[in-house]
Amino acid sequence: RSAFAHKGGVHVSAVTKNSLAYEHMRPEWVGNSRRVLVSDMAGKSNIAYKAKALGIDLDKKNALGKVVHQVKLMEDKGYQFDAADGSLSVLMKKAIGEFVDPFNLECFSVVTSRTLENPCLSQATIKISVNGEEELTAAEGNGPVNALDHALRKALTKFYPQIKEMHLVDFKVRTLEGSEGTAAGVRVLLDSTDGSELWSTTGVSENIIEASWQALIDSIEYKLSKDKKKR
């Protein structure tokens, strides 16, 4: 899968001009495909290639340089976009003004409790507002992220019914390099689907709930943005 993957900005720039400069054959000949990764080594060529693949025109408002700069800043903080096209797509669409935040978070809280008789149970309470209208909901889950996911989608369904179509299918947590012990920074990667498409989003924080929240928000915003584009 990585035989035709390109990460460095110079490599990608050359490949887009003449693929044989860095590829010994056409990927399609062996049932493969070219992959361009977005990382702290990425240049404008990487971002432009990914934007085109995602159907986003970064020429609007001269957003290419802005996105490159933002990606590099976020990568320095521990974000990785090479496996999180959902988060990258949302970032790009916001940069060109094609997508705005669909709701505002007022507050949320997550509580996990355990008794001698019962296993751990998490409860999440969340208050959001959409166009000035507030919605307060609560939900339970088998973990804090699961409870927060249920509560958020429950609150948003009133305003965006299509949220019911999506659900999380995978949840991964990685400790960031250089972090220590229980105070370690973490990177969360979420995989979501609505039955017709699978997408991945990411979040980074020293607090696993906050990192998960970031990835969860990106996942929902990706779903809403792609549905908006279809209409």
GIGIFEN-V164843 format. One line per field, one symbol per residue. phi: phi as a letter, one per 40 degrees, with the letter a starting at -180 (. if undefined). A space follows every 10 residues. Layout:
phi=???
This chain:
phi=.ccbcbbccc ccdccccacc cbbcacdccb gbacbbcbac ccbccccccc ccccgbcccc ffcdcccdcc ccccccchcb bcbbcccccc dccccbgcab dcabccaaab bbbabccbcc bbbbbabbbb fgccbbbaab acaccccccc ccccccdccb dcdccbacba abbbcccgcb fccccbbbbb bbabgbabbb bbabacbccc cccdcccdcc ccdccccccc c
